[in-house]
Amino acid sequence: MKLAQLIRIIHARRGLFLLVLISTVGAVTAYSLLKSKTYQAEVALVVDAKNIDLVTGSTLPQQMQATVQATQADVLSSHSVALKVVDTLQLTAVPQVRRDFSEDTQGASSIRDWLADKLRAKLTVRSSHDSNVITLTFEGRSPELAAQIANAFAEGYVQTSLELRIDPAKRQTVWFDEQLQSLRRALETAQKQLSDYQQQSKIVGTDARLDIESSKLNEITNQLVIAQAAMYDAESRQKQMSHALQKNQLEELPDILSNTLLQNLKADLVRAEGRLAQVAQRYDLNHPENVSAAAAVHTFKSKLVAEIATVQGSINQAAQMARVRVNEGQRALEAQKQKVLELKQQRDGLDLLNREVENAQRAYDAAMQRTNEVRLTSRLDQTNIAVLNPATPPAKPAGPKVLRNILLAVLAGTLLATGVTLALEQADRRVRSGSDLRELAGMLDLTVFAEIRH
């Protein structure tokens, strides 16, 4: 349908069009004039998002501003905050409220919850993405009541925000107290085990016995090495002597050659034998000189044999004593090793118990610190929310807005009247121009010679 046809239809049915338009505007105007006046009270709240723990002073993880603001707005408009407003202002005791509750629900629900939902329906919360300010607006029939309820919402929001921080801290405090008692018992048990072990092992303070006994072990090891070297030397001399005895070559032994007394005896024997040879040439065997010379040779030979036997015995005794010292050194070494191992085992046990005590102490100290922080948080009466602008009774009503409603009624009435006019035109179609006739006849090339207008 073309605009010219629409205008002709509206003009032809202008009575109906004006009736619908005037009725719509009149009804909206009457409603706006008869409707009770409403007032809007506004409160501005500031949410501090510095992300600093008020107890420890540490910086908390950075959060998205939009998420924080949206969360705070949801908390502000929550049912819990509305219940606090109902309880703070004691609205359930107002007779008119009770009558409205009975008429609306017939007592089928809680008056507190019903009233809280009614208050939330009249509450508007706005938050900005670029600001920490949250605006709370409440609409009421009385300027004083609207301001009072808006401020009560702000106070209830601050209290709820504080409870959301304090209540978990209180529950955590109870849990941490239980854990602290358990950790204290574990620490006392570890300390008692350490003390019992020290008493059992006779360890007082810093135990230096292991270091002392380790030094003794090193000293015994060195002495054993020296004794073994002496034993090997003595056994070597003893073997040389055995080989010399087997071959009858004792005079070639180093111990014999280095023995001054034996060398002197051998020299004396040589001289005595030389004198005997001289005397034997002069005298017969029974001559006193010959007997005396022979006796001297026999004496020196006896002394030489006796001294060689002494050297032989000394070598054997030295080898035997060297073996005894090595055996004693080995026994002492094994005993000292066993003592050092026992002391090392004791020290390992002591170190283990000390570590258990240290770990239990660290766990207890950490739990104690966290418990103190949580306990302080549970007693904290500060929040990061502040009232920037409290609500005051508005001087002018916020509604109804008569002029705006009339303008909207004119627009809506025009659309409604146009719709009604077109609906009636479709039900009772009429020819209002030559173009309508051609369209109805289906002959676009039909020539119209004249039109009668009235």
Buried (B, 14 or more C-beta within 10 A) or exposed (E): EEEEBBEBBBEBBEEBBEEBBEBBBEEBBEEBEEEEEBBBBBBBBBBEBEEEEEBEEEEEEEEEBEEBBEEBBEBBBBEBBBBBBBBBBEBBEEEEBBEBBEEEEEEEEEBBBBBBEBBBEBBEBEBEEEEBBBBBBBBBEBBEBBBBBBBBBBBBBBBBBBBEBBEEBBEBBEEBBEBBEEBBEBBEEBBEBBEEBBEEBEBEEEBEBBEEBBEBBEEBBEBBEEBBEBBEEBBEBBEBBEEBEEEEEBEEBEBBEEBEEBEBBBEBBEEBBEBBEEBBEEBEEEEEBBEEBBEBBEBBBEBBEEBBEEBBEEBBEBBBBBBEBBEEBBEBBEEBBEBBEEBEEBBEBBEEBEEBBEEBBEBBEEBBEBBEBBBBBBEBEEBBBEBEEBBBBBEEBBBBEBEEBBEEBBEBBBEBBBEBBBEEBEEEEEEBBBBBBBBEEEEEEEEEEEEEEE
